Amino acid sequence: MASASPAQAARLASDALDQVRAALPLAAEAAGEDTTWQPLVATLSESNRVPLRFLLPALAAQCAGASGQG
């Protein structure tokens, strides 16, 4: 398993956070059509207060649960 240098890790973490924040308007649009997406919107909106290492497991669980609803 390869590991990232501190600079690479910081860049990857920043990129991941950017992607999480970019998902917020898409999730909000989805929640406007189907309220089952509202918890996802709430979790995504915490990205400016909660470290990504805590958000990612919650987001993964919410997406896994949503994929089983169809």
C-alpha positions in Angstrom: 0.0 0.0 0.0 1.4 3.4 -1.0 1.1 6.3 1.3 0.9 10.0 0.4 3.4 12.6 1.4 2.0 15.2 3.8 1.6 17.7 0.9 -0.2 15.1 -1.2 -2.4 14.1 1.7 -3.3 17.8 2.3 -4.1 18.2 -1.4 -6.2 15.1 -1.5 -8.1 16.1 1.7 -8.8 19.5 0.2 -10.0 18.0 -3.1 -12.3 15.6 -1.2 -13.7 18.5 0.9 -14.3 20.5 -2.3 -16.2 17.5 -3.8 -18.3 17.1 -0.6 -19.2 20.8 -0.7 -20.0 20.7 -4.5 -22.5 17.9 -3.8 -24.5 20.2 -1.4 -26.5 22.1 -4.1 -27.2 18.8 -6.0 -28.4 17.1 -2.8 -30.6 20.1 -2.0 -32.2 19.9 -5.4 -32.8 16.2 -4.9 -34.3 16.9 -1.4 -36.7 19.4 -3.0 -38.1 16.6 -5.1 -37.8 13.8 -2.6 -37.6 14.5 1.2 -35.7 11.3 1.9 -32.6 13.2 0.7 -32.9 15.8 3.5 -30.6 14.0 6.0 -27.9 13.9 3.3 -28.3 17.7 2.8 -27.9 18.2 6.5 -24.8 16.1 6.7 -23.2 17.8 3.7 -24.0 21.2 5.2 -21.9 20.3 8.2 -18.7 20.2 6.1 -17.6 23.7 7.3 -17.8 22.6 11.0 -17.2 18.9 11.2 -13.9 17.3 10.0 -14.1 15.2 6.9 -12.9 12.1 8.7 -16.2 12.2 10.7 -18.4 13.2 7.8 -17.3 10.5 5.3 -18.6 7.5 7.3 -21.9 9.2 7.8 -22.1 10.1 4.1 -21.2 6.6 3.1 -24.0 5.2 5.4 -26.6 7.6 4.1 -25.7 6.8 0.5 -25.7 3.1 1.1 -29.1 3.4 2.7 -30.5 5.5 -0.1 -29.2 3.1 -2.8 -31.3 0.3 -1.1 -34.5 2.4 -1.2 -35.1 2.1 -5.0 
